[in-house]
Amino acid sequence: MAQKIKAGNAQRLLLPGRVSHQIASAGAGADNICVRLVEIEPEHQQIFKRNRHYHPDVEECIYVLEGEGCTYADTGEYSMSVGDTLIMPPNEHHVTRNTGRSILKLLCFFPTGKVTIKGE
């Protein structure tokens, strides 16, 4: 059965260094997908390695809606701007930093209804 999720009904997640709204997930009736809108404010400080995290056994697809940023991962640094997509493999440590002057907005997709986040 199709299910509509109204704007404003997303679950707000308390994650370090960003505001994350979980739009669709197992808790909202989606068994095999999770969609999050992530907003990262402009930074005027260094990257905090403690915010690096990874998702065991699941890929993450990150699409840039607004702003500019850089994702620092085990395999390198990936500058991103509007319209760019980054596929993060399972178990790869990463953190995304806003490198622009406005809010960085990301749409993040996971092929599971329950996303596990593990940090360093």
N, C-alpha and C positions, 0 to 999 in steps of 0.2 A: 504494500500500500504506500502510495506517495505521502510524503509528510512535509509540510511547510513549517519553517522555523522563522518566526517573525524577528525583525530587527529589534535589538534590545533584549532578546531572550537568551543571548549567548552567556555562557558561564564564564565569569572573570576568574582567571587563574593568577595566583600570587607567585610569580616567577621572578628571580633576581634580574635587575637591569632592564626590564621591559614590562609592558602591559600586554597581556595575552587574553584574548576572548575566544573561548572554545565554542565554535558555532555549531558543529555537528560532531557527534561522537556516540559511543555506545550508550551513554546516559541520555542522549537525545534521540535514540532509536536507530542509529546507524551502526550496524554490526561490523562493517568492513571498511570504514573510512572515518578519518578524523580531519576536520578543517579548522584552522585557527587563524585569526587576524591578530598579528603581532605589531605593536607600535613601540619604536625605540626613539627616545628623545635624543637631540644632538648632544654629543659629549665633548667636554673640554678637559678630559683627563685620560690617563692611560687605560688600556684594556685590563680588566681584572680576570686573571686566569681562573679564578675560582668559579667564574660563571660558565666556563667551558663545560659542556655536557655531551651526552651521546644517547642514542636510542637503541637499546639492544634488539637485534634481530629484525629491524624494520627501517626501510628507507624513509627519507623526508624530502619532499619537493617544496622548494622555497621560490615563490614568485614575487617580484618587487612591484608593488602597486604605486608607491610614491617614495621619493627621496633617493638618497645614495648611501651605500654602506659597503662594508667589507666583511666577509666571513673568513675567519681564521680557523683552519682545519688541520688535521694531521698531515694532509697531503699538499697543503699550500695555502696561499692567500688568494681570495676570489673577490675582486672589486665588482660591485653590482649597482645597477641603476634601473630606472623604470623599464619594465618589460623583460628584464633578464630573469632567467630561471636557473636555479642551482639544484642539482640532485645530490643529496648527501647519503652516502651508503650507510648501511647498518654498522653500528659500533664505532663510527669515526667521531672522535672528539671535535667539537666545533663551538664557536661563539661568533655572533654577528654584532658588529659595532656600526653605529651611525657615523658616517664621515662627512655628512652634509650639514646644512644650516636649518633644515626643516625636519619634521618628524619622518622617520623611515617607517613605511607601512609595508608589511609582508603578509602574503597569504600562504600559509603552510599546510601541506596535505600529507597525510600518512595513510598507508593502505591497511589500516586496522582501526577498530572502534575504540580500542584502549591503548593509549600511548604511554610508554614508560620512559621517564627521563632520569638518567643517572648522571651525577656530577663527579668532578675530580675531588 
